[in-house]
């Protein structure tokens, strides 16, 4: 049993895959946060533009 545990701890197969998976998850999470913030900023600009156009047209 002890030999199996030591062998398991020294085995590095799949370590690179795990690292790549973690990197992918972090990048995806960052992308979601950036696009969410970008969406908020675009909505603010659109609302500002609509208010400006409505005010300029006399509505």
N, C-alpha and C positions, 0 to 999 in steps of 0.2 A: 504494500500500500504506500509506504513512504517513497519507494522508488517511482511509483506511478505519479505521485504528487510532484516530485522533483522534476520528472520528465515533462509533466504538464506545464510547470512554471517556466521551464527552459524553452519550450516549444514556441517558436515565433511565427509559425505559419498563420497567416491571416492577420498578422499585426498591421501590415501595410494596408490591407483592405479596411480594417477598422479605423485606422488613421484617416484614410481617404473619406470614409463614410462620415466621420465626425466633422471633417473639414467641409464636406458638402452640406451638412445640416447647418453649420454655422453660416456659410455663405448664403444659403437659402433663407435663413432667418433674417440676416442682414438685408437681403434684397427685399423681403416683405416689408421690413421696417422703412426702408428708403422709399419704396413705392407708395406706402401708406402716407408718409409725410408729403411726398410729391403730389399725391391726390388731393390732400388738404390744401396745399398751396395753390394748385390749379383751380380748385373750387372757389377759393377766396378771390382770385383774380377774375374769374368769370362773373361772380356776383358783383364785384366792383364795377366791371365793365357794363353789366346790365343796368345797374343803378345810374351810371354815368350817362348811358345812352338814353334811358328813360327821362332823366333830368334835362338833358339837352333837347329832347323832342317835346318837352312840355307836359309829360304825363305825370 
